[in-house]
Amino acid sequence: MASTQEATILVGKKPTTNYVIATVMQFNQGSKRVTLKARGGAIARAVSAAIMVRDRFLQGQVDIKETRISSDRVQGQGGKDRNVAAIEIVLEKKQ
């Protein structure tokens, strides 16, 4: 986490609530902007975490500012390159 103004959370295989709690903690520690990053199967978890933070945990305090989608080229089994979908969801605290 580079600064207290911005934070990045990498979403993986853990339960969604772990990422929700991590996001809420970042906002409570003074971050103005938190980015959730995920690839492949973790995209659904990142989207769910962002929605839960916005609608339940920090209702009326946080907006989804930006959503970026892309694909990353990774080397799979057998050395073959394959494309994996990726997403970045930027949550920003309201003023």
C-alpha positions in Angstrom: 0.0 0.0 0.0 1.8 3.0 -1.3 0.2 5.9 0.6 -2.6 6.6 3.1 -4.6 8.2 0.3 -4.7 5.2 -2.0 -4.6 1.5 -1.4 -4.8 -1.6 -3.6 -6.3 -5.0 -2.7 -5.5 -8.1 -4.8 -8.6 -10.4 -4.8 -7.9 -14.1 -5.0 -9.3 -17.3 -3.6 -10.2 -16.3 -0.1 -13.9 -15.7 0.9 -15.5 -12.5 -0.3 -15.9 -11.2 3.3 -12.1 -11.1 3.8 -11.8 -8.6 0.9 -14.8 -6.6 2.2 -13.2 -6.3 5.6 -9.8 -5.4 4.1 -11.5 -2.6 2.0 -13.4 -1.2 5.0 -10.2 -1.2 7.1 -8.4 0.7 4.4 -11.1 3.4 4.4 -11.2 3.5 8.2 -7.4 4.0 8.2 -7.7 7.2 6.1 -7.5 6.0 2.5 -9.6 8.1 0.1 -9.4 5.6 -2.8 -9.2 1.8 -2.7 -8.7 -0.3 -5.9 -9.8 -4.0 -6.0 -7.8 -5.9 -8.6 -8.7 -9.5 -9.8 -8.1 -11.9 -12.6 -10.0 -14.9 -13.9 -12.4 -16.6 -11.5 -11.7 -14.0 -8.8 -13.5 -11.3 -10.8 -16.9 -12.3 -9.4 -15.5 -12.0 -5.8 -14.1 -8.6 -6.5 -17.4 -7.3 -7.9 -19.3 -8.8 -4.9 -16.9 -7.2 -2.5 -17.2 -3.8 -4.1 -21.0 -4.0 -4.1 -21.1 -5.2 -0.4 -18.8 -2.3 0.7 -20.9 0.3 -1.2 -24.4 -1.0 -0.4 -24.0 -2.5 3.1 -20.9 -1.7 5.0 -20.2 1.9 4.0 -23.6 2.8 2.7 -23.8 6.4 1.4 -20.1 6.9 2.1 -18.4 5.2 -0.9 -19.0 5.3 -4.7 -17.6 3.1 -7.4 -15.6 5.7 -9.2 -14.2 3.7 -12.1 -14.1 0.1 -13.5 -11.4 -1.0 -15.9 -11.5 -4.4 -17.7 -8.6 -5.9 -19.6 -7.0 -9.2 -20.4 -3.6 -10.4 -19.3 -1.4 -12.9 -21.2 -0.2 -15.6 -18.8 1.7 -18.8 -19.4 -0.4 -21.8 -18.7 0.3 -25.4 -18.3 2.6 -26.8 -21.0 4.1 -23.4 -21.7 1.2 -22.2 -23.8 0.2 -18.5 -23.6 -3.4 -17.8 -22.8 -5.5 -14.7 -22.1 -7.0 -14.2 -18.7 -9.7 -11.5 -18.0 -8.8 -8.9 -15.4 -10.7 -6.1 -13.6 -9.9 -3.1 -11.5 -12.7 -1.6 -9.4 -11.9 1.8 -7.9 -13.9 2.8 -4.8 -13.7 6.4 -3.7 -14.9 7.9 -0.4 -17.5 10.6 -0.8 -16.5 14.1 0.3 
